[in-house]
């Protein structure tokens, strides 16, 4: 039976009380059988006593953890050589000591436990046990002292397995150590550790080793988290694309959840709402598959990106998200989405004011202002639709926002061409040009232009309405007018000639 389950979960032996063969014989003397024992009877009896001591200690840990520690630590001296029961006893003692806050004692006994891995237990069993131990410590590390103790555990593990050439456990432990440093925000130490890990997962030519694809993705996930926290979007985008191209691994869903979550945040910073929504959905799906509690937080991000997309699609229509629609942990965000999609600005403001805990998440607090502005913009458009002239103060009063913010929203709408009007800042009045009047004016202008073109075509350039008789009479009239003008001019010249001003031969 495996003894590597999480300490907080009760084993079958604890729930039902495991009864060893020796205990059964002592409890039921009549059940004894007449077997002929061989010469190694004393050795078997010793093993039974050690086994009984171990399971008695496991019973004690539920009622008296301190006494149980003493019982567990009493097991290794009973063995002539380091064996499996001593290894199990030390494991249980370390877990109890760490739980009770005895971090130094736990670390010392962990160093003793590591001496068993070379010969007392098999390599696979020891690797699994140590890895589970480190996982347990990581989950239970609350506070600075516990975190400091974790680093000591990781260092002891690395020192122990460096000499055994156990590369898998070396990689796993170093990844855990890098995560611890990242949680402490020691970014320079994290960068150094990540470079070391990348080198360990690469071939001699510098390319990623396909055989270590799973570890490579975990390392990418840590580096992506660091770049997201430091807001280094340029490197983050390149690394994100590189991580998605790793096809040689079957990663844990939690790792892909981390990568997709950071990708979604990166897209949000670029205001690429559609890609952000897609990444948050994939992140939620992976977290949900892994059973991670982070799925609730990422689901909130998914709802946030849905509002920023100005989408009317219900995010809970998908099979993955539907079970969480009534989850009380996201009820506030669900109400916000519902109010947003109904264009109900008053309901939206009421939910936001009544659930200030929404803003406890820095990422949501950073992006919710954009959603609120969009909501108020839609509220302004809906409010002013029936009117052509109104005061800014009245608009602000109806939407419960300040007059400067109203003026700012109206300015954006006018510049964006969503409303046709002007704002009188001195009097605080908005005047809207009626779209109906504008359409009538444009129609009349178009009709007038068409009539003008028709008139020109008919009377200026059209020859089809002019008869020959009209043309002849017009020509005769022009000739007569020319002749009369000539005679009048000749008479005037002759008269001046008589006075001696013009030579008389000029009109001969």
Secondary structure, DSSP 8 states (H G I E B T S, - for coil): ----S-TTS--HHHHHT---HHHHHHH-GGG-------TTHHHHHHHHHHHHHHHHHHHHHHH-HHHHHHHHHTTGGG-SS--HHHHHHHHHHHHHHHHTT-HHHHHHHHHHHGGGTTTTS-HHHHHHHHHHHHHHHHHH--SHHHHHHHHHHHHHHHHHHHTTT-HHHHHHHHHHHHHHHHHTT-HHHHHHHHHHHHHHTB-TTSSB-GGGHHHHHHHHHHHHHHHHHTT-HHHHHHHHHHHHT--S----HHHHHHHHHHHHHHHHHTT-HHHHHHHHHHHHHHHHHHT-THHHHHHHHHHHHHHHTT--S-GGGSHHHHTTTT-GGGHHHHHHHHHHHTT-HHHHHHHHHH-GGGGGSHHHHHHHHHHHHHHHHHHHHHHHTT-SEEEHHHHHHHHT--HHHHHHHHHHHHHTTSS-EEEETTTTEEEE--HHHHHHHHHHHHHHHHHHHHHIIIIIS--TT--HHHHHHHHHHHHHHHHHHHHHHHHHHHHHHHTTSS-GGGG-
